[in-house]
């Protein structure tokens, strides 16, 4: 039977690594039960038009806005939640009613809506999104794209009950 010999350094390094892994597991399980709510972003409500219709697509499409909607605290996905989307695009300004549309989240809390390509407004390519259904607190987001050439933008909501 072979004899395994550990040096003190190897023993301490292995023990430290195992302790670190254990602590990470504990932290992630605790963190999963304490998902913080999303706060509205400055400028997110600019040119908001309440009651935008639920649509299959805004304009001719070619760009995708997507994300998730979860409940604060436990992080559970929220199905059937209305997300309004609008932006300054190749087909209109963000104040134009035809540049607004809404979609619903699926069973996994995921939303996705095709729209025209977002173009820079005030020097930044950005989109606007709102959760405004009423069951949870209203949240407005204004995510900025890294590049005006991007064909996709994601935004994620974590909501608290109204």
Long-range contacts (C-beta under 8 A, 24 or more apart in sequence): 32-74, 32-75, 33-73, 33-74, 33-75, 34-73, 35-70, 35-71, 35-72, 35-73, 35-74, 35-75, 35-158, 36-72, 36-158, 37-72, 37-137, 37-139, 37-158, 37-159, 37-160, 38-139, 38-141, 38-156, 38-157, 38-158, 38-159, 39-139, 40-138, 40-139, 40-140, 40-141, 41-140, 41-141, 41-142, 41-143, 42-142, 43-142, 44-128, 44-129, 44-130, 44-139, 44-140, 44-141, 44-142, 45-128, 45-130, 45-140, 46-94, 46-128, 46-142, 47-86, 47-93, 47-94, 47-95, 47-128, 48-84, 48-86, 48-128, 48-130, 48-140, 49-86, 49-97, 49-100, 50-132, 52-84, 52-86, 52-97, 52-100, 52-101, 52-102, 53-101, 53-102, 54-82, 54-101, 54-102, 54-103, 54-104, 55-101, 55-102, 55-103, 55-113, 57-101, 57-113, 57-114, 57-115, 58-85, 58-89, 58-98, 58-99, 58-100, 58-101, 58-113, 58-114, 58-115, 58-116, 59-89, 59-91, 59-92, 59-98, 59-99, 59-115, 59-116, 60-91, 60-116, 61-114, 61-115, 61-116, 62-114, 62-115, 62-116, 62-117, 62-151, 63-89, 63-114, 63-115, 63-116, 63-117, 63-118, 63-151, 63-152, 63-153, 64-112, 64-113, 64-114, 64-115, 64-151, 64-152, 64-153, 65-112, 65-113, 65-114, 65-115, 65-127, 65-129, 65-152, 65-153, 65-154, 65-155, 66-110, 66-111, 66-112, 66-113, 66-152, 66-153, 66-154, 66-155, 67-110, 67-111, 67-129, 67-154, 67-155, 67-156, 67-157, 68-105, 68-108, 68-109, 68-110, 68-111, 68-156, 68-157, 69-105, 69-109, 69-111, 69-131, 69-156, 69-157, 69-158, 69-159, 70-109, 70-156, 70-157, 70-158, 70-159, 71-136, 71-158, 71-159, 72-158, 72-159, 72-160, 75-158, 76-109, 77-105, 77-107, 77-108, 77-109, 77-110, 78-105, 78-109, 78-136, 78-159, 79-105, 79-106, 79-107, 79-108, 79-109, 80-104, 80-105, 81-105, 81-109, 81-111, 81-131, 81-133, 81-135, 81-136, 81-157, 81-159, 82-131, 82-132, 82-133, 83-111, 83-113, 83-129, 83-130, 83-131, 83-157, 84-129, 84-130, 84-132, 85-113, 85-115, 85-127, 85-128, 85-129, 86-127, 86-128, 87-115, 87-118, 87-126, 87-127, 87-128, 88-118, 88-119, 88-120, 88-121, 89-115, 89-116, 89-117, 89-118, 89-119, 90-116, 90-117, 90-119, 91-116, 92-116, 93-121, 94-121, 94-128, 117-151, 118-145, 118-148, 118-153, 119-148, 120-148, 125-150, 127-153, 127-155, 129-155, 129-157, 131-157, 131-159, 134-162, 135-161, 135-162, 136-160, 136-161, 136-162, 137-161, 137-162
